[in-house]
Amino acid sequence: MAIFDWRQRKRPLDGGGTRRRRLFRPFYSRSSKKLILFAVIFLAIFPPLFFHFKLRRFRQIIAQKCDWLHHPPLVCAHGGDSTLAFPNTMDAYSYAIRSRVDCIEVDVSRSSDGVLFALHNRDLQRIASNSTVQVGDLSMKQIKELDVSQIVKGTLGNRRIPTLEDALASISSSVQRVVLDAKVGPPMYEKGLAQDILSVIKRTQCKNCIVWAKSDSLARDVIKRAPDMTVGYIVMVDHLTGVRNSLLRMKGAGVVGVYHPLIDEKLVKVLRRRNKEVYAWTVDDADPMKKMLHLGVDAVVTSNPAMFQGLMEDLRTECLEEGVSIRT
Ligand SMILES: *[C@@H]1O[C@H](CO)[C@@H](O)[C@H](O)[C@H]1NC(C)=O
């Protein structure tokens, strides 16, 4: 109101204003002029604003779902493709390589006489039908005699447990990355384990090998002996205390392997800020797989790489279709 009153008082001072006002008077009353003005302002501001926010929200939803396309995580096959063959056998590795995984995680254990095998205690216990036997209880000869075809039928034909050296020689040039998950166990525990692993890596010229271990002292030992090597430590929840171990605890490590239910936006941000890559393990179901994509982790370790690849492919198609509908 005040503005209009002020204009009316001011106008007589500049002659032109009064004449113009008289000209419009027959067509519009003062109040209808105001109404039109408000309507114009409303139409000029609100619909564009409404659509702006609506579109922004829509874009946010799509971005949340599809941002990972710009930096897809490495698909890391846990012991090869263990849905199709016995874990950590040449067959499991071949299946994974055939489905073009980016990365293979190899479990590394040492025999009683000091030979490194691609073998997990859990899998040995299945082969040996002995729930307490550990890799370190057996000699190289005993492990080489084990035959996985006793428990897995219909494999490609290689029934033996590979040594770490044989495994690396056959897989490292077929994937972007090989993660060696070093297991510490009797009879030698950590003694000389870092050297043993590094010497196999050197012999096989595995340039894309990284080493991680649940044992911090082993990981630190690898960092000390091979400063150029990418090393990881593990973040998980302690079975006994229920407490998560510290997120930032090893300066020289470039990778952090995190038990996937612990991963959220904040954790990813904290590790990124320290230039550490986040590898999620072991993600075998669709919902956590999608969650890992949305959180933008660097790699996903899975026992079912083909399923994860299929899920990524489906999401990629959806995102591209929705992307097209936004642009038109
Ligand atoms: C299982 O393995 C342990 C360690 O090698 C051995 O002492 C034990 O006798 C085995 N048990 C059976 C039932 O073979």
The ligand as a Tripos MOL2 file, in Angstrom:
@<TRIPOS>MOLECULE
LIG
   14    14     1     0     0
SMALL
NO_CHARGES

@<TRIPOS>ATOM
      1 C1         42.3810  -83.1020   12.6390 C.3       1 LIG1
      2 O1         43.5820  -82.3930   12.4780 O.3       1 LIG1
      3 C2         44.3630  -82.2890   13.6480 C.3       1 LIG1
      4 C3         45.5600  -81.4220   13.3190 C.3       1 LIG1
      5 O2         46.3030  -81.9160   12.2370 O.3       1 LIG1
      6 C4         44.7690  -83.6900   14.1140 C.3       1 LIG1
      7 O3         45.5440  -83.6060   15.2900 O.3       1 LIG1
      8 C5         43.5340  -84.5020   14.3560 C.3       1 LIG1
      9 O4         43.8860  -85.8110   14.6730 O.3       1 LIG1
     10 C6         42.6440  -84.4940   13.1200 C.3       1 LIG1
     11 N1         41.3870  -85.1320   13.4180 N.am      1 LIG1
     12 C7         40.9050  -86.1010   12.6730 C.2       1 LIG1
     13 C8         39.5620  -86.6370   13.1060 C.3       1 LIG1
     14 O5         41.4910  -86.5620   11.7200 O.2       1 LIG1
@<TRIPOS>BOND
     1     1     2 1
     2     1    10 1
     3     2     3 1
     4     3     4 1
     5     3     6 1
     6     4     5 1
     7     6     7 1
     8     6     8 1
     9     8     9 1
    10     8    10 1
    11    10    11 1
    12    11    12 1
    13    12    13 1
    14    12    14 2
@<TRIPOS>SUBSTRUCTURE
     1 LIG1         1 GROUP 0 **** ****
